[in-house]
Amino acid sequence: MSREHESSSRPAPLAAPPPHDGMPELRAETARLEPVPDLAYARHILERYSPPDPDQAAMRARILAFLDEHPADAHLRTCLAGHLTASALLVDRAGGRALLTFHRKLGRWLQLGGHCDGDANLMGVAWRETVEESGIVPASITAVPVDVDVHAIPARPGEPEHVHLDTRYIVYVGSGARERISAESLELGWFTPRAARGLELDPSLQRLFALAFGAAWSG
């Protein structure tokens, strides 16, 4: 099931400011999206990210330290202490909204994303997970990450509590795109910043909305 919030009074199109002070975007035809198994490439991506504040610097340092501790399997689910993931906020600039998934296992609204499963190309993982979970092929993606986050995943039968070390992008949808729900989601929903503020989103997802929508989020 998919729904749209505030559709009856959709705001005038928002010119969402480029994230992180004008960070460039890459179109699908120019972005490097193919799988890369070598974890050195994940390190290369993370080292290109310029943290905007001490909290983000500490988070990036924690992920880089995890790569040092798990040089062969940090991007595999078999690394039981935790593993790399990548995600993206899918933004419709013209509609002034973003697509979220109500996650089947975690039971809350999240951005699109998932496990690397052996792929150290964090941009490619974020892109792939966006397509798989939304059915939408984005028009573009930020050229470097816009945010990083480390968070605990609760234990489940057959799986101990562990951490996800997430690298995040913003992807932009082209005109006429239609979402399609996947098995990962109970629901997909388009949310304007105003509607999203009523969802009690995780602080890290609030950061992504702030990066994507600027004053429209804080206002």
Backbone as JSON Lines, residues from 0, in Angstrom:
{"i":0,"aa":"M","n":[0.85,-1.18,0.0],"ca":[0.0,0.0,0.0],"c":[0.88,1.24,0.0]}
{"i":1,"aa":"S","n":[0.43,2.23,-0.74],"ca":[1.16,3.49,-0.8],"c":[0.19,4.62,-0.58]}
{"i":2,"aa":"R","n":[0.65,5.67,0.06],"ca":[-0.22,6.81,0.28],"c":[0.57,8.09,0.15]}
{"i":3,"aa":"E","n":[-0.17,9.18,0.01],"ca":[0.43,10.5,-0.11],"c":[-0.17,11.38,0.95]}
{"i":4,"aa":"H","n":[0.66,12.14,1.63],"ca":[0.22,12.96,2.74],"c":[0.19,14.42,2.32]}
{"i":5,"aa":"E","n":[-0.91,15.08,2.7],"ca":[-1.17,16.46,2.33],"c":[-1.34,16.6,0.82]}
{"i":6,"aa":"S","n":[-1.84,15.55,0.17],"ca":[-1.99,15.6,-1.28],"c":[-3.09,16.55,-1.71]}
{"i":7,"aa":"S","n":[-4.11,16.74,-0.86],"ca":[-5.21,17.61,-1.25],"c":[-4.81,19.07,-1.26]}
{"i":8,"aa":"S","n":[-3.73,19.39,-0.57],"ca":[-3.24,20.77,-0.55],"c":[-1.74,20.8,-0.76]}
{"i":9,"aa":"R","n":[-1.32,20.14,-1.81],"ca":[0.12,20.04,-2.08],"c":[0.69,21.43,-2.21]}
{"i":10,"aa":"P","n":[1.79,21.72,-1.53],"ca":[2.39,23.05,-1.58],"c":[2.97,23.34,-2.95]}
{"i":11,"aa":"A","n":[3.22,24.62,-3.15],"ca":[3.9,25.01,-4.38],"c":[5.25,24.3,-4.44]}
{"i":12,"aa":"P","n":[5.71,24.0,-5.65],"ca":[6.98,23.28,-5.77],"c":[8.09,23.95,-4.98]}
{"i":13,"aa":"L","n":[8.86,23.13,-4.28],"ca":[9.98,23.62,-3.48],"c":[11.27,23.48,-4.26]}
{"i":14,"aa":"A","n":[12.03,24.5,-4.29],"ca":[13.38,24.39,-4.84],"c":[14.28,23.98,-3.69]}
{"i":15,"aa":"A","n":[14.35,22.7,-3.43],"ca":[15.14,22.21,-2.29],"c":[16.59,22.62,-2.47]}
{"i":16,"aa":"P","n":[17.17,23.23,-1.43],"ca":[18.57,23.64,-1.57],"c":[19.47,22.44,-1.71]}
{"i":17,"aa":"P","n":[20.53,22.56,-2.48],"ca":[21.46,21.44,-2.58],"c":[21.98,21.1,-1.2]}
{"i":18,"aa":"P","n":[22.08,19.8,-0.86],"ca":[22.55,19.44,0.46],"c":[24.01,19.81,0.68]}
{"i":19,"aa":"H","n":[24.34,20.08,1.96],"ca":[25.72,20.33,2.34],"c":[26.36,21.42,1.49]}
{"i":20,"aa":"D","n":[25.73,22.58,1.49],"ca":[26.34,23.75,0.86],"c":[26.7,23.55,-0.6]}
{"i":21,"aa":"G","n":[25.73,23.08,-1.37],"ca":[25.94,23.0,-2.8],"c":[26.66,21.77,-3.28]}
{"i":22,"aa":"M","n":[26.57,20.68,-2.54],"ca":[27.21,19.44,-2.97],"c":[26.67,19.02,-4.33]}
{"i":23,"aa":"P","n":[27.53,18.66,-5.25],"ca":[27.05,18.3,-6.59],"c":[26.33,16.97,-6.61]}
{"i":24,"aa":"E","n":[25.54,16.8,-7.66],"ca":[24.82,15.54,-7.88],"c":[25.4,14.85,-9.11]}
{"i":25,"aa":"L","n":[25.17,13.54,-9.17],"ca":[25.55,12.75,-10.33],"c":[24.31,12.14,-10.94]}
{"i":26,"aa":"R","n":[24.21,12.18,-12.25],"ca":[23.13,11.52,-12.96],"c":[23.44,10.03,-13.04]}
{"i":27,"aa":"A","n":[22.4,9.24,-13.3],"ca":[22.57,7.79,-13.34],"c":[23.67,7.38,-14.32]}
{"i":28,"aa":"E","n":[23.75,8.08,-15.43],"ca":[24.7,7.67,-16.47],"c":[26.15,8.04,-16.12]}
{"i":29,"aa":"T","n":[26.36,8.9,-15.11],"ca":[27.71,9.29,-14.74],"c":[28.13,8.76,-13.37]}
{"i":30,"aa":"A","n":[27.18,8.32,-12.55],"ca":[27.51,7.8,-11.23],"c":[28.13,6.41,-11.34]}
{"i":31,"aa":"R","n":[29.09,6.12,-10.49],"ca":[29.67,4.78,-10.44],"c":[28.81,3.94,-9.51]}
{"i":32,"aa":"L","n":[28.04,3.03,-10.07],"ca":[27.06,2.27,-9.31],"c":[27.33,0.77,-9.28]}
{"i":33,"aa":"E","n":[28.29,0.3,-10.05],"ca":[28.53,-1.14,-10.12],"c":[29.15,-1.64,-8.82]}
{"i":34,"aa":"P","n":[28.89,-2.91,-8.46],"ca":[29.44,-3.47,-7.21],"c":[30.96,-3.46,-7.2]}
{"i":35,"aa":"V","n":[31.51,-3.2,-6.01],"ca":[32.95,-3.22,-5.78],"c":[33.18,-4.04,-4.51]}
{"i":36,"aa":"P","n":[33.82,-5.19,-4.58],"ca":[33.97,-6.02,-3.39],"c":[35.03,-5.55,-2.41]}
{"i":37,"aa":"D","n":[35.98,-4.77,-2.85],"ca":[37.12,-4.38,-2.02],"c":[36.71,-3.31,-1.0]}
{"i":38,"aa":"L","n":[36.86,-3.61,0.3],"ca":[36.47,-2.67,1.34],"c":[37.27,-1.37,1.3]}
{"i":39,"aa":"A","n":[38.4,-1.36,0.63],"ca":[39.16,-0.12,0.49],"c":[38.32,0.95,-0.21]}
{"i":40,"aa":"Y","n":[37.39,0.52,-1.05],"ca":[36.55,1.49,-1.76],"c":[35.56,2.15,-0.8]}
{"i":41,"aa":"A","n":[35.02,1.39,0.15],"ca":[34.15,1.99,1.16],"c":[34.93,3.03,1.97]}
{"i":42,"aa":"R","n":[36.16,2.7,2.33],"ca":[36.99,3.66,3.06],"c":[37.21,4.93,2.22]}
{"i":43,"aa":"H","n":[37.47,4.75,0.93],"ca":[37.67,5.88,0.03],"c":[36.42,6.79,0.03]}
{"i":44,"aa":"I","n":[35.25,6.19,-0.03],"ca":[34.0,6.97,-0.01],"c":[33.86,7.74,1.29]}
{"i":45,"aa":"L","n":[34.09,7.06,2.4],"ca":[33.92,7.7,3.71],"c":[34.94,8.8,3.93]}
{"i":46,"aa":"E","n":[36.13,8.63,3.41],"ca":[37.15,9.67,3.57],"c":[36.85,10.9,2.73]}
{"i":47,"aa":"R","n":[36.03,10.76,1.72],"ca":[35.62,11.93,0.91],"c":[34.5,12.73,1.57]}
{"i":48,"aa":"Y","n":[33.86,12.13,2.57],"ca":[32.78,12.81,3.28],"c":[33.37,13.8,4.28]}
{"i":49,"aa":"S","n":[32.94,15.05,4.21],"ca":[33.41,16.09,5.14],"c":[32.36,16.32,6.21]}
{"i":50,"aa":"P","n":[32.57,15.79,7.41],"ca":[31.55,15.94,8.48],"c":[31.31,17.41,8.81]}
{"i":51,"aa":"P","n":[30.05,17.81,8.96],"ca":[29.75,19.22,9.23],"c":[29.86,19.61,10.69]}
{"i":52,"aa":"D","n":[29.99,18.64,11.59],"ca":[30.02,18.96,13.02],"c":[30.75,17.84,13.77]}
{"i":53,"aa":"P","n":[31.07,18.05,15.04],"ca":[31.81,17.04,15.8],"c":[31.07,15.7,15.93]}
{"i":54,"aa":"D","n":[29.76,15.73,16.03],"ca":[29.01,14.47,16.14],"c":[29.19,13.62,14.89]}
{"i":55,"aa":"Q","n":[29.1,14.26,13.73],"ca":[29.28,13.52,12.49],"c":[30.73,13.07,12.32]}
{"i":56,"aa":"A","n":[31.66,13.88,12.76],"ca":[33.07,13.48,12.7],"c":[33.32,12.25,13.56]}
{"i":57,"aa":"A","n":[32.71,12.22,14.76],"ca":[32.88,11.06,15.64],"c":[32.22,9.82,15.03]}
{"i":58,"aa":"M","n":[31.07,10.01,14.39],"ca":[30.37,8.88,13.78],"c":[31.2,8.31,12.62]}
{"i":59,"aa":"R","n":[31.73,9.18,11.79],"ca":[32.58,8.71,10.69],"c":[33.82,7.99,11.23]}
{"i":60,"aa":"A","n":[34.42,8.54,12.27],"ca":[35.6,7.9,12.87],"c":[35.26,6.51,13.39]}
{"i":61,"aa":"R","n":[34.06,6.37,13.94],"ca":[33.65,5.06,14.45],"c":[33.52,4.05,13.32]}
{"i":62,"aa":"I","n":[32.97,4.49,12.18],"ca":[32.83,3.57,11.05],"c":[34.2,3.2,10.48]}
{"i":63,"aa":"L","n":[35.09,4.18,10.36],"ca":[36.43,3.89,9.86],"c":[37.17,2.94,10.8]}
{"i":64,"aa":"A","n":[36.97,3.11,12.12],"ca":[37.6,2.2,13.08],"c":[37.04,0.79,12.93]}
{"i":65,"aa":"F","n":[35.74,0.7,12.64],"ca":[35.13,-0.61,12.43],"c":[35.74,-1.3,11.22]}
{"i":66,"aa":"L","n":[36.04,-0.54,10.18],"ca":[36.71,-1.1,9.0],"c":[38.1,-1.63,9.37]}
{"i":67,"aa":"D","n":[38.78,-0.93,10.25],"ca":[40.08,-1.41,10.71],"c":[39.95,-2.72,11.48]}
{"i":68,"aa":"E","n":[38.88,-2.81,12.28],"ca":[38.68,-4.0,13.12],"c":[38.19,-5.2,12.32]}
{"i":69,"aa":"H","n":[37.52,-4.93,11.2],"ca":[36.93,-6.01,10.39],"c":[37.31,-5.79,8.92]}
{"i":70,"aa":"P","n":[38.59,-5.93,8.59],"ca":[39.06,-5.55,7.26],"c":[38.59,-6.46,6.13]}
{"i":71,"aa":"A","n":[38.07,-7.63,6.47],"ca":[37.66,-8.57,5.42],"c":[36.16,-8.71,5.28]}
{"i":72,"aa":"D","n":[35.4,-8.41,6.36],"ca":[33.97,-8.76,6.33],"c":[33.04,-7.68,6.88]}
{"i":73,"aa":"A","n":[33.51,-6.44,6.99],"ca":[32.66,-5.38,7.53],"c":[31.42,-5.14,6.68]}
{"i":74,"aa":"H","n":[31.44,-5.55,5.43],"ca":[30.31,-5.33,4.52],"c":[29.47,-6.6,4.33]}
{"i":75,"aa":"L","n":[29.65,-7.57,5.23],"ca":[28.9,-8.83,5.14],"c":[28.01,-9.01,6.36]}
{"i":76,"aa":"R","n":[26.84,-9.6,6.17],"ca":[25.94,-9.86,7.3],"c":[26.53,-10.88,8.26]}
{"i":77,"aa":"T","n":[27.46,-11.69,7.8],"ca":[28.09,-12.68,8.66],"c":[29.02,-12.06,9.69]}
{"i":78,"aa":"C","n":[29.3,-10.78,9.57],"ca":[30.04,-10.05,10.6],"c":[29.05,-9.73,11.71]}
{"i":79,"aa":"L","n":[29.03,-10.55,12.75],"ca":[27.95,-10.51,13.73],"c":[27.98,-9.28,14.62]}
{"i":80,"aa":"A","n":[29.13,-8.67,14.79],"ca":[29.19,-7.46,15.62],"c":[28.44,-6.3,14.96]}
{"i":81,"aa":"G","n":[28.37,-6.33,13.65],"ca":[27.71,-5.28,12.89],"c":[28.18,-5.32,11.45]}
{"i":82,"aa":"H","n":[27.62,-4.46,10.63],"ca":[28.03,-4.44,9.23],"c":[27.62,-3.12,8.57]}
{"i":83,"aa":"L","n":[28.31,-2.83,7.49],"ca":[28.01,-1.62,6.72],"c":[26.66,-1.72,6.05]}
{"i":84,"aa":"T","n":[25.96,-0.6,6.03],"ca":[24.72,-0.47,5.27],"c":[24.79,0.87,4.53]}
{"i":85,"aa":"A","n":[23.84,1.08,3.62],"ca":[23.75,2.37,2.93],"c":[22.28,2.67,2.67]}
{"i":86,"aa":"S","n":[21.96,3.94,2.66],"ca":[20.55,4.33,2.5],"c":[20.46,5.68,1.82]}
{"i":87,"aa":"A","n":[19.22,6.06,1.48],"ca":[19.01,7.33,0.78],"c":[17.62,7.86,1.08]}
{"i":88,"aa":"L","n":[17.53,9.17,1.17],"ca":[16.23,9.83,1.2],"c":[15.85,10.16,-0.24]}
{"i":89,"aa":"L","n":[14.73,9.61,-0.68],"ca":[14.26,9.82,-2.05],"c":[13.38,11.06,-2.08]}
{"i":90,"aa":"V","n":[13.82,12.09,-2.8],"ca":[13.18,13.4,-2.78],"c":[12.56,13.72,-4.13]}
{"i":91,"aa":"D","n":[11.33,14.19,-4.08],"ca":[10.62,14.73,-5.24],"c":[10.67,16.25,-5.09]}
{"i":92,"aa":"R","n":[11.59,16.89,-5.78],"ca":[11.74,18.34,-5.67],"c":[10.47,19.07,-6.09]}
{"i":93,"aa":"A","n":[9.9,18.64,-7.21],"ca":[8.75,19.36,-7.74],"c":[7.57,19.33,-6.78]}
{"i":94,"aa":"G","n":[7.4,18.2,-6.09],"ca":[6.29,18.09,-5.15],"c":[6.62,18.49,-3.74]}
{"i":95,"aa":"G","n":[7.89,18.81,-3.46],"ca":[8.28,19.19,-2.12],"c":[8.02,18.09,-1.1]}
{"i":96,"aa":"R","n":[8.43,16.87,-1.41],"ca":[8.11,15.72,-0.56],"c":[9.19,14.66,-0.68]}
{"i":97,"aa":"A","n":[9.17,13.71,0.25],"ca":[10.11,12.59,0.24],"c":[9.35,11.3,0.49]}
{"i":98,"aa":"L","n":[9.89,10.21,-0.06],"ca":[9.25,8.9,0.08],"c":[9.9,8.14,1.24]}
{"i":99,"aa":"L","n":[9.06,7.65,2.14],"ca":[9.51,6.83,3.26],"c":[8.86,5.46,3.21]}
{"i":100,"aa":"T","n":[9.52,4.5,3.84],"ca":[8.97,3.15,3.95],"c":[8.62,2.87,5.41]}
{"i":101,"aa":"F","n":[7.45,2.26,5.63],"ca":[7.12,1.77,6.97],"c":[7.67,0.35,7.02]}
{"i":102,"aa":"H","n":[8.81,0.2,7.71],"ca":[9.6,-1.03,7.64],"c":[8.87,-2.19,8.3]}
{"i":103,"aa":"R","n":[8.82,-3.3,7.6],"ca":[8.09,-4.47,8.07],"c":[8.66,-5.02,9.37]}
{"i":104,"aa":"K","n":[9.98,-5.11,9.49],"ca":[10.59,-5.72,10.67],"c":[10.73,-4.74,11.83]}
{"i":105,"aa":"L","n":[11.09,-3.5,11.53],"ca":[11.37,-2.53,12.59],"c":[10.14,-1.74,13.02]}
{"i":106,"aa":"G","n":[9.09,-1.75,12.19],"ca":[7.83,-1.14,12.58],"c":[7.87,0.37,12.74]}
{"i":107,"aa":"R","n":[8.61,1.05,11.88],"ca":[8.61,2.5,11.92],"c":[8.97,3.06,10.54]}
{"i":108,"aa":"W","n":[8.71,4.37,10.36],"ca":[9.0,5.03,9.1],"c":[10.5,5.28,8.98]}
{"i":109,"aa":"L","n":[11.07,4.89,7.84],"ca":[12.49,5.02,7.6],"c":[12.74,5.48,6.17]}
{"i":110,"aa":"Q","n":[13.96,5.93,5.91],"ca":[14.39,6.14,4.54],"c":[14.66,4.78,3.89]}
{"i":111,"aa":"L","n":[14.81,4.76,2.59],"ca":[15.08,3.52,1.87],"c":[16.54,3.13,2.04]}
{"i":112,"aa":"G","n":[16.82,1.84,2.17],"ca":[18.2,1.42,2.32],"c":[18.3,-0.02,2.78]}
{"i":113,"aa":"G","n":[19.54,-0.5,2.91],"ca":[19.71,-1.87,3.33],"c":[21.17,-2.3,3.4]}
{"i":114,"aa":"H","n":[21.37,-3.61,3.48],"ca":[22.68,-4.21,3.66],"c":[23.54,-4.1,2.4]}
{"i":115,"aa":"C","n":[24.85,-4.05,2.63],"ca":[25.79,-4.02,1.5],"c":[25.94,-5.4,0.86]}
{"i":116,"aa":"D","n":[25.86,-6.45,1.67],"ca":[25.97,-7.82,1.17],"c":[27.18,-8.02,0.27]}
{"i":117,"aa":"G","n":[28.35,-7.57,0.78],"ca":[29.59,-7.77,0.07],"c":[29.96,-6.69,-0.92]}
{"i":118,"aa":"D","n":[29.15,-5.68,-1.07],"ca":[29.42,-4.59,-2.01],"c":[29.93,-3.39,-1.23]}
{"i":119,"aa":"A","n":[31.17,-2.98,-1.48],"ca":[31.76,-1.84,-0.79],"c":[31.46,-0.51,-1.47]}
{"i":120,"aa":"N","n":[30.73,-0.53,-2.58],"ca":[30.35,0.7,-3.25],"c":[29.09,1.25,-2.56]}
{"i":121,"aa":"L","n":[29.29,2.08,-1.56],"ca":[28.18,2.53,-0.72],"c":[27.16,3.34,-1.53]}
{"i":122,"aa":"M","n":[27.63,4.13,-2.49],"ca":[26.7,4.84,-3.36],"c":[25.85,3.86,-4.16]}
{"i":123,"aa":"G","n":[26.49,2.84,-4.71],"ca":[25.76,1.85,-5.48],"c":[24.75,1.1,-4.64]}
{"i":124,"aa":"V","n":[25.1,0.8,-3.39],"ca":[24.16,0.11,-2.5],"c":[22.95,0.99,-2.22]}
{"i":125,"aa":"A","n":[23.19,2.26,-1.9],"ca":[22.07,3.17,-1.64],"c":[21.15,3.27,-2.85]}
{"i":126,"aa":"W","n":[21.75,3.34,-4.03],"ca":[20.96,3.42,-5.27],"c":[20.15,2.14,-5.47]}
{"i":127,"aa":"R","n":[20.83,0.99,-5.35],"ca":[20.18,-0.3,-5.55],"c":[19.02,-0.51,-4.58]}
{"i":128,"aa":"E","n":[19.24,-0.17,-3.32],"ca":[18.18,-0.36,-2.33],"c":[17.01,0.57,-2.59]}
{"i":129,"aa":"T","n":[17.29,1.77,-3.06],"ca":[16.21,2.69,-3.42],"c":[15.33,2.1,-4.51]}
{"i":130,"aa":"V","n":[15.96,1.57,-5.54],"ca":[15.21,0.98,-6.65],"c":[14.43,-0.24,-6.18]}
{"i":131,"aa":"E","n":[15.07,-1.12,-5.42],"ca":[14.41,-2.35,-4.98],"c":[13.23,-2.07,-4.06]}
{"i":132,"aa":"E","n":[13.35,-1.08,-3.18],"ca":[12.32,-0.85,-2.17],"c":[11.22,0.09,-2.63]}
{"i":133,"aa":"S","n":[11.49,0.89,-3.67],"ca":[10.48,1.85,-4.13],"c":[9.96,1.57,-5.53]}
{"i":134,"aa":"G","n":[10.71,0.8,-6.33],"ca":[10.36,0.61,-7.73],"c":[10.69,1.8,-8.6]}
{"i":135,"aa":"I","n":[11.35,2.81,-8.03],"ca":[11.68,4.04,-8.75],"c":[13.17,4.07,-9.06]}
{"i":136,"aa":"V","n":[13.51,4.35,-10.31],"ca":[14.9,4.59,-10.68],"c":[15.16,6.08,-10.56]}
{"i":137,"aa":"P","n":[16.02,6.5,-9.63],"ca":[16.23,7.93,-9.43],"c":[16.83,8.6,-10.66]}
{"i":138,"aa":"A","n":[16.68,9.92,-10.68],"ca":[17.29,10.7,-11.74],"c":[18.73,11.07,-11.4]}
{"i":139,"aa":"S","n":[19.01,11.27,-10.08],"ca":[20.35,11.67,-9.68],"c":[20.57,11.33,-8.21]}
{"i":140,"aa":"I","n":[21.84,11.42,-7.8],"ca":[22.24,11.12,-6.43],"c":[23.35,12.08,-6.04]}
{"i":141,"aa":"T","n":[23.4,12.45,-4.77],"ca":[24.49,13.31,-4.32],"c":[25.83,12.61,-4.58]}
{"i":142,"aa":"A","n":[26.82,13.39,-4.97],"ca":[28.08,12.82,-5.42],"c":[28.89,12.2,-4.3]}
{"i":143,"aa":"V","n":[28.67,12.64,-3.08],"ca":[29.32,12.06,-1.9],"c":[28.25,11.91,-0.83]}
{"i":144,"aa":"P","n":[28.51,11.14,0.23],"ca":[27.51,11.01,1.3],"c":[27.17,12.36,1.92]}
{"i":145,"aa":"V","n":[25.95,12.44,2.47],"ca":[25.53,13.65,3.18],"c":[25.44,13.43,4.68]}
{"i":146,"aa":"D","n":[25.52,12.18,5.13],"ca":[25.34,11.88,6.55],"c":[25.83,10.46,6.8]}
{"i":147,"aa":"V","n":[26.24,10.19,8.04],"ca":[26.55,8.83,8.47],"c":[25.89,8.6,9.83]}
{"i":148,"aa":"D","n":[25.61,7.34,10.13],"ca":[24.94,7.04,11.39],"c":[25.28,5.61,11.81]}
{"i":149,"aa":"V","n":[25.46,5.41,13.11],"ca":[25.66,4.09,13.68],"c":[24.54,3.86,14.69]}
{"i":150,"aa":"H","n":[23.8,2.78,14.52],"ca":[22.67,2.53,15.39],"c":[22.53,1.03,15.65]}
{"i":151,"aa":"A","n":[21.96,0.71,16.8],"ca":[21.8,-0.68,17.22],"c":[20.55,-1.29,16.59]}
{"i":152,"aa":"I","n":[20.66,-2.56,16.2],"ca":[19.54,-3.34,15.69],"c":[19.21,-4.39,16.75]}
{"i":153,"aa":"P","n":[17.96,-4.44,17.22],"ca":[17.63,-5.39,18.3],"c":[17.82,-6.84,17.87]}
{"i":154,"aa":"A","n":[18.09,-7.68,18.87],"ca":[18.22,-9.12,18.61],"c":[16.89,-9.68,18.14]}
{"i":155,"aa":"R","n":[16.99,-10.65,17.24],"ca":[15.82,-11.4,16.77],"c":[16.19,-12.88,16.77]}
{"i":156,"aa":"P","n":[15.22,-13.77,16.67],"ca":[15.57,-15.2,16.65],"c":[16.61,-15.51,15.58]}
{"i":157,"aa":"G","n":[17.71,-16.1,16.01],"ca":[18.78,-16.45,15.09],"c":[19.72,-15.33,14.75]}
{"i":158,"aa":"E","n":[19.53,-14.14,15.35],"ca":[20.37,-12.99,15.03],"c":[20.59,-12.17,16.29]}
{"i":159,"aa":"P","n":[21.84,-12.02,16.74],"ca":[22.09,-11.25,17.96],"c":[21.95,-9.75,17.71]}
{"i":160,"aa":"E","n":[21.82,-9.0,18.77],"ca":[21.87,-7.55,18.63],"c":[23.21,-7.16,17.98]}
{"i":161,"aa":"H","n":[23.15,-6.19,17.07],"ca":[24.36,-5.75,16.38],"c":[24.16,-4.31,15.93]}
{"i":162,"aa":"V","n":[25.16,-3.75,15.3],"ca":[25.05,-2.37,14.84],"c":[25.04,-2.31,13.32]}
{"i":163,"aa":"H","n":[24.32,-1.33,12.81],"ca":[24.39,-0.96,11.4],"c":[25.18,0.33,11.31]}
{"i":164,"aa":"L","n":[26.15,0.33,10.42],"ca":[27.0,1.5,10.21],"c":[26.63,2.05,8.84]}
{"i":165,"aa":"D","n":[25.76,3.07,8.87],"ca":[25.03,3.49,7.68],"c":[25.64,4.73,7.05]}
{"i":166,"aa":"T","n":[25.83,4.69,5.73],"ca":[26.28,5.83,4.94],"c":[25.11,6.29,4.09]}
{"i":167,"aa":"R","n":[24.83,7.59,4.1],"ca":[23.56,8.1,3.58],"c":[23.74,9.13,2.47]}
{"i":168,"aa":"Y","n":[22.82,9.06,1.52],"ca":[22.79,9.94,0.36],"c":[21.4,10.55,0.24]}
{"i":169,"aa":"I","n":[21.29,11.52,-0.64],"ca":[19.99,12.0,-1.09],"c":[19.89,11.67,-2.57]}
{"i":170,"aa":"V","n":[18.78,11.06,-2.97],"ca":[18.52,10.77,-4.37],"c":[17.29,11.55,-4.8]}
{"i":171,"aa":"Y","n":[17.27,11.94,-6.06],"ca":[16.2,12.79,-6.57],"c":[15.43,12.05,-7.66]}
{"i":172,"aa":"V","n":[14.11,12.16,-7.57],"ca":[13.23,11.46,-8.5],"c":[12.97,12.33,-9.72]}
{"i":173,"aa":"G","n":[12.79,11.7,-10.85],"ca":[12.4,12.42,-12.05],"c":[10.88,12.56,-12.13]}
{"i":174,"aa":"S","n":[10.41,13.29,-13.11],"ca":[8.97,13.52,-13.24],"c":[8.27,12.23,-13.67]}
{"i":175,"aa":"G","n":[7.07,12.05,-13.16],"ca":[6.23,10.92,-13.57],"c":[6.57,9.59,-12.93]}
{"i":176,"aa":"A","n":[7.5,9.56,-11.97],"ca":[7.88,8.29,-11.33],"c":[6.74,7.78,-10.46]}
{"i":177,"aa":"R","n":[6.55,6.47,-10.45],"ca":[5.51,5.83,-9.65],"c":[6.15,4.79,-8.74]}
{"i":178,"aa":"E","n":[5.84,4.89,-7.45],"ca":[6.42,3.95,-6.5],"c":[5.71,2.6,-6.56]}
{"i":179,"aa":"R","n":[6.43,1.56,-6.14],"ca":[5.89,0.19,-6.06],"c":[6.42,-0.44,-4.79]}
{"i":180,"aa":"I","n":[5.54,-0.92,-3.95],"ca":[5.94,-1.45,-2.65],"c":[6.67,-2.79,-2.83]}
{"i":181,"aa":"S","n":[7.61,-3.06,-1.9],"ca":[8.35,-4.31,-1.92],"c":[8.03,-5.11,-0.66]}
{"i":182,"aa":"A","n":[8.6,-6.29,-0.59],"ca":[8.36,-7.15,0.58],"c":[8.97,-6.57,1.84]}
{"i":183,"aa":"E","n":[9.91,-5.62,1.71],"ca":[10.54,-5.02,2.88],"c":[9.59,-4.12,3.65]}
{"i":184,"aa":"S","n":[8.54,-3.63,2.98],"ca":[7.7,-2.58,3.55],"c":[6.27,-3.05,3.8]}
{"i":185,"aa":"L","n":[5.68,-2.48,4.84],"ca":[4.24,-2.61,5.02],"c":[3.52,-1.51,4.26]}
{"i":186,"aa":"E","n":[4.21,-0.41,4.03],"ca":[3.59,0.74,3.39],"c":[4.68,1.67,2.88]}
{"i":187,"aa":"L","n":[4.39,2.38,1.8],"ca":[5.2,3.5,1.35],"c":[4.37,4.76,1.47]}
{"i":188,"aa":"G","n":[5.02,5.86,1.78],"ca":[4.28,7.12,1.9],"c":[5.11,8.31,1.49]}
{"i":189,"aa":"W","n":[4.48,9.23,0.76],"ca":[5.12,10.5,0.41],"c":[4.79,11.51,1.51]}
{"i":190,"aa":"F","n":[5.8,12.19,2.03],"ca":[5.6,13.13,3.12],"c":[6.24,14.47,2.79]}
{"i":191,"aa":"T","n":[5.46,15.52,2.94],"ca":[6.03,16.86,2.93],"c":[6.78,17.05,4.24]}
{"i":192,"aa":"P","n":[7.66,18.04,4.32],"ca":[8.32,18.29,5.6],"c":[7.33,18.49,6.74]}
{"i":193,"aa":"R","n":[6.25,19.22,6.5],"ca":[5.27,19.45,7.57],"c":[4.65,18.15,8.04]}
{"i":194,"aa":"A","n":[4.29,17.27,7.11],"ca":[3.7,15.99,7.5],"c":[4.72,15.1,8.21]}
{"i":195,"aa":"A","n":[5.96,15.13,7.74],"ca":[7.0,14.29,8.35],"c":[7.28,14.7,9.78]}
{"i":196,"aa":"R","n":[7.13,15.99,10.1],"ca":[7.4,16.43,11.46],"c":[6.43,15.8,12.46]}
{"i":197,"aa":"G","n":[5.29,15.32,11.99],"ca":[4.33,14.7,12.87],"c":[4.54,13.21,13.07]}
{"i":198,"aa":"L","n":[5.6,12.64,12.5],"ca":[5.82,11.2,12.55],"c":[6.73,10.74,13.69]}
{"i":199,"aa":"E","n":[7.29,11.67,14.45],"ca":[8.25,11.32,15.49],"c":[9.4,10.49,14.9]}
{"i":200,"aa":"L","n":[9.98,11.03,13.86],"ca":[11.06,10.33,13.16],"c":[12.31,10.26,14.02]}
{"i":201,"aa":"D","n":[13.11,9.23,13.77],"ca":[14.42,9.1,14.39],"c":[15.23,10.37,14.11]}
{"i":202,"aa":"P","n":[16.01,10.85,15.09],"ca":[16.79,12.07,14.87],"c":[17.68,12.02,13.63]}
{"i":203,"aa":"S","n":[18.21,10.84,13.3],"ca":[19.09,10.76,12.13],"c":[18.3,10.97,10.84]}
{"i":204,"aa":"L","n":[17.05,10.54,10.81],"ca":[16.21,10.78,9.63],"c":[15.78,12.24,9.59]}
{"i":205,"aa":"Q","n":[15.57,12.84,10.74],"ca":[15.3,14.27,10.77],"c":[16.46,15.06,10.17]}
{"i":206,"aa":"R","n":[17.69,14.6,10.41],"ca":[18.84,15.28,9.8],"c":[18.75,15.23,8.28]}
{"i":207,"aa":"L","n":[18.34,14.08,7.73],"ca":[18.23,13.97,6.28],"c":[17.17,14.93,5.74]}
{"i":208,"aa":"F","n":[16.03,15.03,6.41],"ca":[15.01,15.99,5.97],"c":[15.55,17.42,6.02]}
{"i":209,"aa":"A","n":[16.3,17.75,7.06],"ca":[16.86,19.09,7.16],"c":[17.83,19.37,6.02]}
{"i":210,"aa":"L","n":[18.63,18.37,5.67],"ca":[19.58,18.54,4.57],"c":[18.86,18.7,3.23]}
{"i":211,"aa":"A","n":[17.79,17.93,3.05],"ca":[17.09,17.94,1.76],"c":[16.2,19.16,1.58]}
{"i":212,"aa":"F","n":[15.59,19.64,2.67],"ca":[14.55,20.65,2.54],"c":[14.88,21.98,3.2]}
{"i":213,"aa":"G","n":[15.97,22.05,3.93],"ca":[16.39,23.33,4.5],"c":[15.31,24.0,5.32]}
{"i":214,"aa":"A","n":[15.01,25.26,4.97],"ca":[14.06,26.06,5.74],"c":[12.67,25.46,5.76]}
{"i":215,"aa":"A","n":[12.31,24.71,4.73],"ca":[10.98,24.07,4.71],"c":[10.84,23.03,5.81]}
{"i":216,"aa":"W","n":[11.99,22.44,6.24],"ca":[11.94,21.5,7.36],"c":[11.95,22.24,8.7]}
{"i":217,"aa":"S","n":[12.83,23.19,8.86],"ca":[12.96,23.88,10.16],"c":[11.79,24.8,10.43]}
{"i":218,"aa":"G","n":[11.12,25.25,9.36],"ca":[9.98,26.14,9.55],"c":[8.74,25.42,9.92]}
